[in-house]
Amino acid sequence: MAPEWVLVLLAVCLPLLYPAMALRAAWSRAMRYALPILPLPALVLALGTEPGWQLDLPWLLNGGLWAMDEVRRLFLLLTAVLWTVAGIYAAGYLAAHHLQRFCVFWGLTLAGNLGLTVAVDVGSFYSFFALMTFAGYGLVVHEGTDEATFAGRIYLMMAVLGEMAILAGLLLGAAAADSQLLTDLPEAIAESPRKDLIIALLLAGFGVKAGLPLLHFWLPQAHPVAPTPASAVLSGAMIKAGLLGWLVTLPFGEIALPGWGSLMVAAGALGSIGAAMLGVFQKRPKAVLAYSSISQMGLMVLMVGAALADPERAPILVSIIALYALHHGLAKGSLFLSAGLALPSGRLRRAWVWLLVALPGLSLAGLPFTSGALAKLAMKEGLSGDKLSFALAGNLAPVMTAGAVATLLLVLRYLWTLTGKLEIGPNPPMLSVGWLAAVFVSLVAFWWMPWEAEELVKSPVWLPATYQFWALLWPMLIAVALAAVALVASRSVKQR
């Protein structure tokens, strides 16, 4: 196997070749069918190398350092897998309409998304983050419609504000640490007299990308108008970059921050439940999924708040957050890719397609024996105990239950809106392969990780005990009952 430095440089540099390739119109076909190849070095890096390697780049900016630890490995795996299956899908999805332009922005966005997961120095991390953010604008406005242009303006406005806050927070943190390494920032921020200002900037800046409530406005606008494979990576991988930004910069485990922790817990609860209340009224499938992403990110924001408030609990919570991000990214990417399918003509074949469409959604809702069950049980265990000292600490159980109900309601709403959108007909072969690969990895790959999940979760969740099984199942039954009541009520209103 190639050494780590070869793989990491290939992972970042291969996608950066696309702008040069676009100078020749004859290479458009090659650019299209090479999309799935671009993330493969990163995938090999995540699966085939052990955490702990470092790559020093003294000639880069003021000196670069790229490396991988366990948390970065999870995010690198998610990013590489999702961009690979979405690339296969995109090769079948794309037509001649602005093909080279799409490929260029796809490559640039991918390079930024992969680069930030391994960047340890502030300069590299921010450069890759900004590259991903601004190149992503090209994916949002690709279709060129008035709606896409409007969504692009909102995306760009929020992106600029977020990048300004991130840059200011990173510069202040680096000054406090007298270091340009992200690993030195948490301790320095904890001891800085300006820690509240730095934390506020980092929370807000990365919160734009992560869909934090009141900073989420671009998500419901961008997802419905972006091409389907772009929507999948926007929601599955790119918004997780904001989450990773929090995990590598904020002072988790260094100091108790009950004020900031309480604020984030409240924001997470608001995002989880509030986004669901808005999402169930959406009529377009990808708009429903956009609000679902905000809702699911709300649960991760809630754990971020708990980790800020409780330094002793922070290490296990950070690991669970990364685990949850991997589960959500793969499942949500699969759901987004299903929005661009055509249904087969046979009734039995259509039933199988609908089952495969629904399974990742049921996993999101915590269906027993799925990655969602593991993620949700891990979250409950990480937030259990009597020593929680932040807002809503005594009400976390009902908040998480409401979040589980909200998740399935949004999945059911997505499936309902999808029934009126999908047409009968054939799918391009690579589109079908990309979607099936996304479903497969969302259901199977989570359990075939190159490290032991038991290191992150103490309780046995592969075969849950009876009480665990029921704890996962009864919120789903409530959601199904609520959906049935809503369906009956809507039909009775129509009959009048």
Secondary structure, 3 states (H helix, E strand, C coil): CCCHHHHHHHHHHHHHCHHHHCCCHHHHHHHHHCHHHCCHHHHHHHHHCCCCCEEEECCCCCCEEEECCHHHHHHHHHHHHHHHHHHHHHHHHCCCCCHHHHHHHHHHHHHHHHHHHHECEHHHHHHHHHHHHHHHHHHHCCCCCHHHHHHHHHHHHHHHHHHHHHHHHHHHHHHHHCCCEHHHHHHHHHHCCCHHHHHHHHHHHHHHHHCCCCCCCHHHHHHHHCCHHHHHHHHHHHHHHHHHHHHHHCCCCCCCCHHHHHHHHHHHHHHHHHHHHHHCCCCCHHHHHHHHHHHHHHHHHHHHHHHHHCCCCHHHHHHHHHHHHHHHHHHHHHHHHHCCCCECCCHHHHHHHHHHHHHHHHHHCCCCCCHHHHHHHHHHHHCCCCCCCCCCHHHHHHHHHHHHHHHHHHHHHHHHHHHCCCCECCCCHHHHHHHHHHHHHHHCHHHCCCCCHHHCCCCCCCCCCHHHHHHHHHHHHHHHHHHHHHHHHHHHHHHC
